[in-house]
Amino acid sequence: MRAPVNSTYVRKANRQKVLKQVYQQPGISRQDLAEEIGLTPPAISGIVKSWVSQMVIVEEGQGASGGGRRPVCLALRGDAAWALGAEISRKQIRFSVVNLNRKILEQYEWDLDMTDPEEGVANLATKVNELLEEERFANQLILGLGVATAGLYDVNSQCIRRSINLGAAWDQLDLMKLLQKYISLPIRIENNSNACALAEFFLIQEEKISELVWIHLGEGISAGLIQDGRWVRGRSNYSGEIGHITLHSKGRLCNCGNAGCIEAYWGWNGIKKSLEEAGYFENSAEAEKFTMKEWLDLVAQEDPLAVNIAREMGKDIGKIVAQVVNVLNPTRVFLGGPLRGTLEYYLDDLCRVVKEEAFPDIGKETKVTFSILAKYAGSLGACSLILQEALQEPQSEIFALLEGDDHHEI
């Protein structure tokens, strides 16, 4: 006997499909919506009418005529809802606000010491709550706060199992519980590299790419993997830890406990170690105070030592990218994160290594480029967590917020 159809779920799912299609194809007509989604024109008209009445979808001009009346173009009204996103790193929070039309509205960098999670999250919450009290947020629908964090984040338990770069105090931390203690918004959490990959896939979409790898270069090195439009998480949700691929079997000791990991050389502490070994710092205290901005300025100024280190980094990252290409065969590999500027002038060298070391037939098919998302990729990915759920999960609390009190029967 066939299970009964849940009419409420079907209604919500159809309403959400319309939103998602308009999000992906701004300017689409009702007729094209019906063809893309597979619903009847009257059903589409009813759904669109309800979203228009809620001022979530707007009519924007007319499209080209196919012989009859010119179709009305549809788009999402960006200010119908906003999403917030924060990326947590050891000494800083990057924060973004994105509207429903994927327009970036505001971005901030807050210097917050996050080594103590309780104190750090409390300070982050103070910043967020102060922002929400400002006039422009007062009557604005906020769908939720996405959080991108370094470390092994378990999506099932909502705990950080281990975070080498945030410190031991974050190990086994129930981050969701801690955030909910201070912030009264729907919250979604993801590993920072996965969040960055989602931002590239969901927010940008300059071309339709169903397989991509997003490599994060920052305090640590990791990758977010998307295959057929979905994250590749692995058995324990910890895929993408490419920073711990061995570069030199008897090399530098890595914070993970192994020797020779690429992160030990080209994560942020690894770069400072290379400068220290070359005699750039007078003492360890000077090395500790040295910032990523100062390093990127050295590279941009073509300081001879910085140039040599950057070139070596490019070659070694190229070797790791070649291994990733061989294993995953992605359409695109994006390089991003706060240290991507190290390789700004040496991408050709990196790509040359990829072509030399990847399996020839595979290496030729993969394009390696910089992400245009720059240093806010993580916080934009965190915003994407919220927007994606609003447009893809019909039973979620975030979609329910977007629907509001509207319960039109379609």
C-alpha positions as a Markdown table, in Angstrom:
| # | Residue | x | y | z |
|---|---|---|---|---|
| 1 | Met | 0.0 | 0.0 | 0.0 |
| 2 | Arg | 1.4 | 3.4 | -1.0 |
| 3 | Ala | 2.3 | 5.7 | 1.9 |
| 4 | Pro | 0.0 | 8.8 | 2.2 |
| 5 | Val | 1.3 | 12.0 | 0.6 |
| 6 | Asn | 2.3 | 14.7 | 3.1 |
| 7 | Ser | 0.5 | 17.6 | 1.5 |
| 8 | Thr | 2.2 | 20.2 | 3.8 |
| 9 | Tyr | 5.6 | 19.0 | 2.9 |
| 10 | Val | 4.8 | 19.0 | -0.8 |
| 11 | Arg | 3.5 | 22.5 | -0.6 |
| 12 | Lys | 6.6 | 23.7 | 1.2 |
| 13 | Ala | 8.9 | 21.9 | -1.1 |
| 14 | Asn | 7.3 | 23.4 | -4.2 |
| 15 | Arg | 7.4 | 26.9 | -2.8 |
| 16 | Gln | 11.1 | 26.4 | -2.0 |
| 17 | Lys | 11.8 | 25.0 | -5.4 |
| 18 | Val | 10.5 | 28.2 | -6.9 |
| 19 | Leu | 12.7 | 30.3 | -4.7 |
| 20 | Lys | 15.7 | 28.3 | -5.5 |
| 21 | Gln | 15.2 | 28.5 | -9.2 |
| 22 | Val | 14.7 | 32.3 | -9.1 |
| 23 | Tyr | 17.8 | 32.5 | -7.0 |
| 24 | Gln | 19.8 | 30.5 | -9.6 |
| 25 | Gln | 18.2 | 32.2 | -12.6 |
| 26 | Pro | 17.4 | 35.9 | -11.9 |
| 27 | Gly | 15.1 | 37.2 | -14.6 |
| 28 | Ile | 13.3 | 33.8 | -15.2 |
| 29 | Ser | 9.7 | 33.9 | -16.3 |
| 30 | Arg | 6.7 | 32.0 | -14.9 |
| 31 | Gln | 6.6 | 29.9 | -18.0 |
| 32 | Asp | 10.3 | 28.9 | -17.7 |
| 33 | Leu | 9.8 | 28.2 | -14.0 |
| 34 | Ala | 7.0 | 25.7 | -14.9 |
| 35 | Glu | 9.3 | 24.0 | -17.4 |
| 36 | Glu | 12.3 | 23.9 | -15.1 |
| 37 | Ile | 10.5 | 22.7 | -12.0 |
| 38 | Gly | 7.9 | 20.4 | -13.7 |
| 39 | Leu | 4.8 | 22.1 | -12.2 |
| 40 | Thr | 1.7 | 23.3 | -14.1 |
| 41 | Pro | 1.6 | 27.0 | -15.0 |
| 42 | Pro | -1.4 | 27.6 | -12.7 |
| 43 | Ala | 0.5 | 26.0 | -9.8 |
| 44 | Ile | 3.5 | 28.2 | -10.5 |
| 45 | Ser | 1.4 | 31.3 | -10.8 |
| 46 | Gly | -0.2 | 30.6 | -7.4 |
| 47 | Ile | 3.2 | 30.1 | -5.7 |
| 48 | Val | 4.7 | 33.2 | -7.3 |
| 49 | Lys | 1.7 | 35.2 | -6.3 |
| 50 | Ser | 2.1 | 34.2 | -2.7 |
| 51 | Trp | 5.8 | 35.1 | -2.7 |
| 52 | Val | 5.2 | 38.4 | -4.4 |
| 53 | Ser | 2.6 | 39.2 | -1.8 |
| 54 | Gln | 5.2 | 38.6 | 0.9 |
| 55 | Met | 7.7 | 40.8 | -1.0 |
| 56 | Val | 10.2 | 37.9 | -1.3 |
| 57 | Ile | 9.9 | 37.7 | -5.1 |
| 58 | Val | 9.6 | 40.8 | -7.2 |
| 59 | Glu | 8.7 | 41.4 | -10.8 |
| 60 | Glu | 11.5 | 43.2 | -12.7 |
| 61 | Gly | 10.7 | 44.3 | -16.2 |
| 62 | Gln | 9.8 | 42.1 | -19.2 |
| 63 | Gly | 11.8 | 39.5 | -21.2 |
| 64 | Ala | 12.0 | 39.0 | -24.9 |
| 65 | Ser | 8.8 | 38.0 | -26.6 |
| 66 | Gly | 8.5 | 34.6 | -28.3 |
| 67 | Gly | 5.7 | 35.8 | -30.5 |
| 68 | Gly | 3.0 | 36.6 | -27.9 |
| 69 | Arg | 2.9 | 38.7 | -24.8 |
| 70 | Arg | 6.3 | 39.5 | -23.3 |
| 71 | Pro | 7.0 | 37.5 | -20.1 |
| 72 | Val | 7.5 | 39.2 | -16.8 |
| 73 | Cys | 10.9 | 38.6 | -15.3 |
| 74 | Leu | 11.2 | 37.5 | -11.7 |
| 75 | Ala | 13.9 | 38.0 | -9.1 |
| 76 | Leu | 14.4 | 37.7 | -5.3 |
| 77 | Arg | 14.1 | 40.8 | -3.3 |
| 78 | Gly | 17.5 | 41.0 | -1.6 |
| 79 | Asp | 16.3 | 42.8 | 1.5 |
| 80 | Ala | 13.6 | 40.2 | 2.2 |
| 81 | Ala | 16.1 | 38.5 | 4.4 |
| 82 | Trp | 19.8 | 38.7 | 5.4 |
| 83 | Ala | 22.3 | 36.0 | 6.5 |
| 84 | Leu | 25.2 | 36.6 | 8.9 |
| 85 | Gly | 28.5 | 34.7 | 8.8 |
| 86 | Ala | 31.5 | 34.5 | 11.0 |
| 87 | Glu | 34.9 | 32.8 | 10.5 |
| 88 | Ile | 36.7 | 32.0 | 13.7 |
| 89 | Ser | 40.5 | 32.0 | 13.7 |
| 90 | Arg | 42.9 | 32.1 | 16.6 |
| 91 | Lys | 43.3 | 35.9 | 16.9 |
| 92 | Gln | 40.6 | 37.3 | 14.7 |
| 93 | Ile | 37.0 | 37.0 | 13.5 |
| 94 | Arg | 36.0 | 37.9 | 10.0 |
| 95 | Phe | 32.3 | 38.7 | 9.6 |
| 96 | Ser | 30.0 | 39.2 | 6.6 |
| 97 | Val | 26.4 | 40.1 | 6.0 |
| 98 | Val | 24.8 | 38.8 | 2.8 |
| 99 | Asn | 21.3 | 39.4 | 1.5 |
| 100 | Leu | 18.9 | 36.9 | -0.1 |
| 101 | Asn | 20.1 | 38.0 | -3.6 |
| 102 | Arg | 23.7 | 37.0 | -2.6 |
| 103 | Lys | 24.8 | 40.7 | -2.4 |
| 104 | Ile | 27.5 | 41.3 | 0.1 |
| 105 | Leu | 26.3 | 44.1 | 2.3 |
| 106 | Glu | 28.9 | 44.5 | 5.1 |
| 107 | Gln | 32.2 | 43.0 | 6.1 |
| 108 | Tyr | 34.2 | 43.3 | 9.3 |
| 109 | Glu | 37.5 | 42.2 | 10.9 |
| 110 | Trp | 37.4 | 42.0 | 14.6 |
| 111 | Asp | 40.7 | 41.4 | 16.6 |
| 112 | Leu | 39.5 | 38.9 | 19.2 |
| 113 | Asp | 41.6 | 36.4 | 21.0 |
| 114 | Met | 39.8 | 33.1 | 20.6 |
| 115 | Thr | 42.2 | 30.8 | 22.4 |
| 116 | Asp | 39.8 | 30.6 | 25.3 |
| 117 | Pro | 36.6 | 29.5 | 23.7 |
| 118 | Glu | 34.2 | 30.6 | 26.5 |
| 119 | Glu | 35.7 | 34.2 | 26.6 |
| 120 | Gly | 36.2 | 34.3 | 22.8 |
| 121 | Val | 32.6 | 33.3 | 21.9 |
| 122 | Ala | 31.2 | 35.7 | 24.6 |
| 123 | Asn | 33.1 | 38.5 | 22.9 |
| 124 | Leu | 32.0 | 37.4 | 19.5 |
| 125 | Ala | 28.4 | 37.4 | 20.7 |
| 126 | Thr | 28.8 | 40.9 | 22.1 |
| 127 | Lys | 29.9 | 42.1 | 18.7 |
| 128 | Val | 27.0 | 40.3 | 16.9 |
| 129 | Asn | 24.4 | 41.5 | 19.4 |
| 130 | Glu | 25.6 | 45.1 | 19.2 |
| 131 | Leu | 25.3 | 44.9 | 15.4 |
| 132 | Leu | 21.8 | 43.6 | 15.6 |
| 133 | Glu | 20.8 | 46.5 | 17.8 |
| 134 | Glu | 21.8 | 49.1 | 15.2 |
| 135 | Glu | 19.0 | 50.8 | 13.3 |
| 136 | Arg | 19.5 | 49.2 | 9.9 |
| 137 | Phe | 19.0 | 45.7 | 11.5 |
| 138 | Ala | 16.0 | 46.7 | 13.6 |
| 139 | Asn | 13.2 | 45.7 | 11.3 |
| 140 | Gln | 15.2 | 43.3 | 9.1 |
| 141 | Leu | 14.6 | 39.6 | 8.9 |
| 142 | Ile | 17.8 | 37.8 | 9.9 |
| 143 | Leu | 17.7 | 34.2 | 8.9 |
| 144 | Gly | 20.5 | 33.0 | 11.0 |
| 145 | Leu | 24.2 | 33.0 | 11.8 |
| 146 | Gly | 26.6 | 30.7 | 10.0 |
| 147 | Val | 30.0 | 29.9 | 11.7 |
| 148 | Ala | 33.1 | 28.6 | 9.9 |
| 149 | Thr | 35.8 | 27.2 | 12.2 |
| 150 | Ala | 39.2 | 25.6 | 11.9 |
| 151 | Gly | 39.5 | 22.1 | 13.0 |
| 152 | Leu | 37.8 | 18.7 | 12.9 |
| 153 | Tyr | 34.1 | 19.7 | 13.3 |
| 154 | Asp | 31.7 | 16.8 | 13.7 |
| 155 | Val | 28.4 | 17.7 | 12.1 |
| 156 | Asn | 26.6 | 15.0 | 14.0 |
| 157 | Ser | 27.6 | 15.8 | 17.6 |
| 158 | Gln | 28.1 | 19.5 | 16.8 |
| 159 | Cys | 31.5 | 19.3 | 18.6 |
| 160 | Ile | 35.0 | 20.3 | 17.5 |
| 161 | Arg | 36.9 | 17.0 | 17.9 |
| 162 | Arg | 40.3 | 18.7 | 17.5 |
| 163 | Ser | 41.6 | 22.0 | 16.4 |
| 164 | Ile | 45.3 | 22.3 | 16.1 |
| 165 | Asn | 45.2 | 25.9 | 15.1 |
| 166 | Leu | 42.7 | 27.2 | 17.6 |
| 167 | Gly | 44.4 | 25.3 | 20.5 |
| 168 | Ala | 43.8 | 22.5 | 22.9 |
| 169 | Ala | 41.0 | 24.3 | 24.8 |
| 170 | Trp | 38.8 | 23.8 | 21.7 |
| 171 | Asp | 39.2 | 20.0 | 21.6 |
| 172 | Gln | 36.0 | 18.2 | 22.3 |
| 173 | Leu | 34.1 | 21.5 | 22.5 |
| 174 | Asp | 30.4 | 21.6 | 22.0 |
| 175 | Leu | 30.5 | 24.8 | 20.0 |
| 176 | Met | 26.8 | 24.8 | 19.1 |
| 177 | Lys | 25.8 | 24.8 | 22.8 |
| 178 | Leu | 28.3 | 27.6 | 23.6 |
| 179 | Leu | 27.1 | 29.8 | 20.7 |
| 180 | Gln | 23.4 | 29.2 | 21.6 |
| 181 | Lys | 24.2 | 30.3 | 25.2 |
| 182 | Tyr | 24.9 | 33.9 | 23.9 |
| 183 | Ile | 23.1 | 34.3 | 20.5 |
| 184 | Ser | 19.4 | 33.9 | 19.9 |
| 185 | Leu | 19.5 | 33.1 | 16.2 |
| 186 | Pro | 19.4 | 29.9 | 14.2 |
| 187 | Ile | 23.1 | 28.8 | 14.1 |
| 188 | Arg | 24.8 | 26.5 | 11.6 |
| 189 | Ile | 28.5 | 25.5 | 11.9 |
| 190 | Glu | 30.9 | 24.1 | 9.4 |
| 191 | Asn | 34.6 | 23.5 | 8.9 |
| 192 | Asn | 36.2 | 26.6 | 7.4 |
| 193 | Ser | 37.4 | 24.9 | 4.2 |
| 194 | Asn | 34.0 | 23.3 | 3.5 |
| 195 | Ala | 32.4 | 26.6 | 4.1 |
| 196 | Cys | 34.8 | 28.3 | 1.6 |
| 197 | Ala | 34.0 | 25.6 | -1.0 |
| 198 | Leu | 30.3 | 26.2 | -0.5 |
| 199 | Ala | 30.7 | 29.9 | -0.9 |
| 200 | Glu | 32.5 | 29.3 | -4.2 |
| 201 | Phe | 29.8 | 26.9 | -5.4 |
| 202 | Phe | 26.7 | 28.6 | -4.0 |
| 203 | Leu | 27.4 | 32.3 | -4.0 |
| 204 | Ile | 29.5 | 32.8 | -7.0 |
| 205 | Gln | 28.6 | 30.2 | -9.7 |
| 206 | Glu | 30.2 | 32.2 | -12.5 |
| 207 | Glu | 30.1 | 28.9 | -14.4 |
| 208 | Lys | 28.3 | 25.7 | -13.5 |
| 209 | Ile | 30.8 | 23.6 | -11.8 |
| 210 | Ser | 29.7 | 20.4 | -10.1 |
| 211 | Glu | 33.2 | 19.2 | -8.9 |
| 212 | Leu | 35.6 | 21.6 | -7.2 |
| 213 | Val | 38.3 | 21.7 | -4.6 |
| 214 | Trp | 38.8 | 24.8 | -2.4 |
| 215 | Ile | 42.3 | 24.9 | -0.8 |
| 216 | His | 42.5 | 27.1 | 2.3 |
| 217 | Leu | 45.9 | 28.7 | 2.9 |
| 218 | Gly | 46.1 | 30.4 | 6.3 |
| 219 | Glu | 47.1 | 29.4 | 9.8 |
| 220 | Gly | 46.6 | 25.9 | 8.6 |
| 221 | Ile | 46.2 | 24.2 | 5.2 |
| 222 | Ser | 43.0 | 22.2 | 4.3 |
| 223 | Ala | 40.6 | 21.6 | 1.5 |
| 224 | Gly | 36.8 | 21.6 | 1.0 |
| 225 | Leu | 35.6 | 19.1 | -1.6 |
| 226 | Ile | 32.4 | 19.3 | -3.6 |
| 227 | Gln | 31.4 | 16.4 | -5.9 |
| 228 | Asp | 28.2 | 16.5 | -7.9 |
| 229 | Gly | 27.1 | 19.6 | -6.0 |
| 230 | Arg | 27.6 | 18.0 | -2.6 |
| 231 | Trp | 30.3 | 18.0 | 0.0 |
| 232 | Val | 32.6 | 15.0 | 0.2 |
| 233 | Arg | 32.9 | 14.5 | 3.9 |
| 234 | Gly | 34.3 | 11.0 | 4.4 |
| 235 | Arg | 33.4 | 8.4 | 7.0 |
| 236 | Ser | 34.0 | 10.6 | 10.0 |
| 237 | Asn | 33.2 | 14.0 | 8.4 |
| 238 | Tyr | 36.9 | 14.9 | 8.4 |
| 239 | Ser | 37.9 | 14.8 | 4.7 |
| 240 | Gly | 40.1 | 17.5 | 3.2 |
| 241 | Glu | 42.9 | 17.6 | 5.8 |
| 242 | Ile | 45.5 | 17.9 | 3.1 |
| 243 | Gly | 47.8 | 20.0 | 5.3 |
| 244 | His | 48.8 | 16.7 | 6.9 |
| 245 | Ile | 50.0 | 15.1 | 3.7 |
| 246 | Thr | 53.7 | 14.3 | 4.2 |
| 247 | Leu | 56.0 | 16.6 | 2.2 |
| 248 | His | 59.3 | 15.4 | 3.7 |
| 249 | Ser | 59.3 | 12.1 | 5.7 |
| 250 | Lys | 61.9 | 13.2 | 8.2 |
| 251 | Gly | 61.1 | 16.9 | 8.1 |
| 252 | Arg | 59.8 | 19.5 | 10.6 |
| 253 | Leu | 57.7 | 18.4 | 13.4 |
| 254 | Cys | 54.0 | 19.3 | 12.8 |
| 255 | Asn | 51.6 | 20.4 | 15.5 |
| 256 | Cys | 49.6 | 17.2 | 14.7 |
| 257 | Gly | 52.5 | 15.1 | 16.1 |
| 258 | Asn | 53.8 | 13.8 | 12.7 |
| 259 | Ala | 56.9 | 15.0 | 10.9 |
| 260 | Gly | 57.1 | 16.6 | 7.5 |
| 261 | Cys | 53.5 | 17.7 | 7.0 |
| 262 | Ile | 53.0 | 20.4 | 4.4 |
| 263 | Glu | 51.3 | 22.6 | 7.0 |
| 264 | Ala | 54.5 | 22.5 | 9.1 |
| 265 | Tyr | 56.2 | 24.3 | 6.2 |
| 266 | Trp | 53.5 | 26.5 | 4.6 |
| 267 | Gly | 50.9 | 27.1 | 7.3 |
| 268 | Trp | 51.4 | 30.4 | 9.0 |
| 269 | Asn | 53.7 | 29.1 | 11.7 |
| 270 | Gly | 55.7 | 27.2 | 9.0 |
| 271 | Ile | 56.3 | 30.4 | 7.0 |
| 272 | Lys | 57.5 | 32.2 | 10.2 |
| 273 | Lys | 59.7 | 29.2 | 10.9 |
| 274 | Ser | 61.3 | 29.6 | 7.4 |
| 275 | Leu | 61.9 | 33.3 | 8.1 |
| 276 | Glu | 63.4 | 32.5 | 11.5 |
| 277 | Glu | 65.7 | 29.9 | 10.1 |
| 278 | Ala | 66.9 | 32.4 | 7.5 |
| 279 | Gly | 67.7 | 34.9 | 10.3 |
| 280 | Tyr | 65.0 | 37.4 | 9.6 |
| 281 | Phe | 63.9 | 37.8 | 13.3 |
| 282 | Glu | 66.2 | 38.8 | 16.1 |
| 283 | Asn | 64.4 | 36.7 | 18.7 |
| 284 | Ser | 61.3 | 34.5 | 19.1 |
| 285 | Ala | 59.2 | 37.4 | 20.6 |
| 286 | Glu | 59.6 | 39.3 | 17.3 |
| 287 | Ala | 58.5 | 36.2 | 15.4 |
| 288 | Glu | 55.5 | 35.9 | 17.6 |
| 289 | Lys | 54.4 | 39.5 | 16.9 |
| 290 | Phe | 54.9 | 39.2 | 13.1 |
| 291 | Thr | 51.6 | 39.4 | 11.3 |
| 292 | Met | 50.3 | 38.0 | 8.1 |
| 293 | Lys | 49.8 | 41.5 | 6.7 |
| 294 | Glu | 53.5 | 42.3 | 7.3 |
| 295 | Trp | 54.4 | 39.1 | 5.5 |
| 296 | Leu | 52.2 | 39.8 | 2.5 |
| 297 | Asp | 53.7 | 43.3 | 2.3 |
| 298 | Leu | 57.1 | 41.8 | 2.2 |
| 299 | Val | 56.0 | 39.5 | -0.7 |
| 300 | Ala | 54.4 | 42.4 | -2.6 |
| 301 | Gln | 57.6 | 44.5 | -2.1 |
| 302 | Glu | 59.6 | 41.7 | -3.6 |
| 303 | Asp | 61.8 | 41.4 | -0.6 |
| 304 | Pro | 64.5 | 38.8 | -1.8 |
| 305 | Leu | 64.0 | 36.5 | 1.2 |
| 306 | Ala | 60.2 | 36.6 | 0.9 |
| 307 | Val | 60.4 | 35.9 | -2.8 |
| 308 | Asn | 62.5 | 32.8 | -2.3 |
| 309 | Ile | 60.2 | 31.5 | 0.4 |
| 310 | Ala | 57.1 | 32.3 | -1.7 |
| 311 | Arg | 58.5 | 30.4 | -4.7 |
| 312 | Glu | 59.3 | 27.4 | -2.6 |
| 313 | Met | 55.8 | 27.5 | -1.2 |
| 314 | Gly | 54.3 | 27.6 | -4.7 |
| 315 | Lys | 56.3 | 24.6 | -5.8 |
| 316 | Asp | 55.3 | 22.6 | -2.7 |
| 317 | Ile | 51.7 | 23.5 | -2.8 |
| 318 | Gly | 51.8 | 22.6 | -6.5 |
| 319 | Lys | 52.9 | 19.1 | -5.5 |
| 320 | Ile | 50.0 | 18.7 | -3.1 |
| 321 | Val | 47.6 | 20.0 | -5.7 |
| 322 | Ala | 48.9 | 17.5 | -8.2 |
| 323 | Gln | 48.1 | 14.7 | -5.7 |
| 324 | Val | 44.6 | 16.1 | -5.1 |
| 325 | Val | 44.0 | 16.3 | -8.9 |
| 326 | Asn | 45.1 | 12.7 | -9.3 |
| 327 | Val | 42.8 | 11.4 | -6.6 |
| 328 | Leu | 39.7 | 13.5 | -7.2 |
| 329 | Asn | 39.8 | 14.7 | -10.8 |
| 330 | Pro | 38.0 | 18.0 | -10.1 |
| 331 | Thr | 37.0 | 20.5 | -12.8 |
| 332 | Arg | 38.5 | 23.4 | -10.8 |
| 333 | Val | 40.9 | 23.9 | -7.9 |
| 334 | Phe | 40.5 | 27.2 | -6.1 |
| 335 | Leu | 43.3 | 28.7 | -3.9 |
| 336 | Gly | 42.1 | 31.0 | -1.2 |
| 337 | Gly | 42.4 | 32.0 | 2.4 |
| 338 | Pro | 44.4 | 34.8 | 4.1 |
| 339 | Leu | 47.8 | 33.6 | 2.8 |
| 340 | Arg | 46.8 | 33.2 | -0.8 |
| 341 | Gly | 48.5 | 36.5 | -1.5 |
| 342 | Thr | 51.8 | 34.7 | -0.9 |
| 343 | Leu | 51.4 | 33.0 | -4.3 |
| 344 | Glu | 49.9 | 36.0 | -6.1 |
| 345 | Tyr | 52.9 | 36.3 | -8.5 |
| 346 | Tyr | 53.8 | 32.6 | -8.6 |
| 347 | Leu | 50.6 | 30.9 | -9.8 |
| 348 | Asp | 52.2 | 30.0 | -13.1 |
| 349 | Asp | 55.1 | 28.2 | -11.3 |
| 350 | Leu | 52.5 | 26.3 | -9.2 |
| 351 | Cys | 50.5 | 25.3 | -12.2 |
| 352 | Arg | 53.7 | 24.2 | -14.0 |
| 353 | Val | 54.4 | 21.8 | -11.1 |
| 354 | Val | 50.8 | 20.5 | -11.2 |
| 355 | Lys | 51.1 | 19.7 | -14.9 |
| 356 | Glu | 54.5 | 18.0 | -14.4 |
| 357 | Glu | 53.4 | 15.9 | -11.4 |
| 358 | Ala | 49.8 | 15.1 | -12.1 |
| 359 | Phe | 48.8 | 12.2 | -14.3 |
| 360 | Pro | 49.0 | 13.8 | -17.8 |
| 361 | Asp | 45.4 | 13.2 | -19.0 |
| 362 | Ile | 43.9 | 14.4 | -15.7 |
| 363 | Gly | 46.2 | 17.3 | -15.1 |
| 364 | Lys | 45.3 | 18.9 | -18.4 |
| 365 | Glu | 41.6 | 18.9 | -17.6 |
| 366 | Thr | 41.8 | 20.7 | -14.2 |
| 367 | Lys | 42.0 | 24.5 | -14.0 |
| 368 | Val | 43.8 | 25.9 | -11.0 |
| 369 | Thr | 42.9 | 29.5 | -10.1 |
| 370 | Phe | 42.7 | 32.0 | -7.2 |
| 371 | Ser | 39.3 | 32.4 | -5.6 |
| 372 | Ile | 37.9 | 35.9 | -6.0 |
| 373 | Leu | 36.4 | 35.6 | -2.5 |
| 374 | Ala | 39.8 | 36.7 | -1.0 |
| 375 | Lys | 40.1 | 36.9 | 2.8 |
| 376 | Tyr | 36.4 | 36.9 | 3.5 |
| 377 | Ala | 35.8 | 33.5 | 1.9 |
| 378 | Gly | 35.2 | 31.7 | 5.3 |
| 379 | Ser | 32.6 | 34.2 | 6.5 |
| 380 | Leu | 30.9 | 34.3 | 3.2 |
| 381 | Gly | 30.8 | 30.5 | 3.3 |
| 382 | Ala | 29.2 | 30.8 | 6.7 |
| 383 | Cys | 26.5 | 33.0 | 5.2 |
| 384 | Ser | 26.0 | 30.4 | 2.5 |
| 385 | Leu | 25.2 | 27.8 | 5.1 |
| 386 | Ile | 22.2 | 29.9 | 6.1 |
| 387 | Leu | 21.1 | 30.8 | 2.5 |
| 388 | Gln | 21.5 | 27.2 | 1.3 |
| 389 | Glu | 19.2 | 25.9 | 4.0 |
| 390 | Ala | 16.7 | 28.6 | 3.3 |
| 391 | Leu | 16.5 | 27.5 | -0.3 |
| 392 | Gln | 17.0 | 23.7 | -0.1 |
| 393 | Glu | 15.5 | 22.4 | 3.2 |
| 394 | Pro | 11.7 | 22.8 | 3.2 |
| 395 | Gln | 11.3 | 21.5 | 6.8 |
| 396 | Ser | 14.0 | 23.7 | 8.3 |
| 397 | Glu | 13.5 | 26.4 | 10.8 |
| 398 | Ile | 15.3 | 28.8 | 8.5 |
| 399 | Phe | 12.9 | 28.3 | 5.7 |
| 400 | Ala | 10.1 | 28.7 | 8.2 |
| 401 | Leu | 11.4 | 32.1 | 9.1 |
| 402 | Leu | 11.4 | 33.1 | 5.4 |
| 403 | Glu | 7.9 | 31.8 | 5.0 |
| 404 | Gly | 6.8 | 33.9 | 8.0 |
| 405 | Asp | 3.1 | 33.6 | 8.9 |
| 406 | Asp | 2.2 | 32.9 | 5.2 |
| 407 | His | 0.3 | 29.7 | 4.7 |
| 408 | His | -1.3 | 30.1 | 1.3 |
| 409 | Glu | -2.7 | 26.9 | -0.1 |
| 410 | Ile | -1.4 | 26.3 | -3.6 |
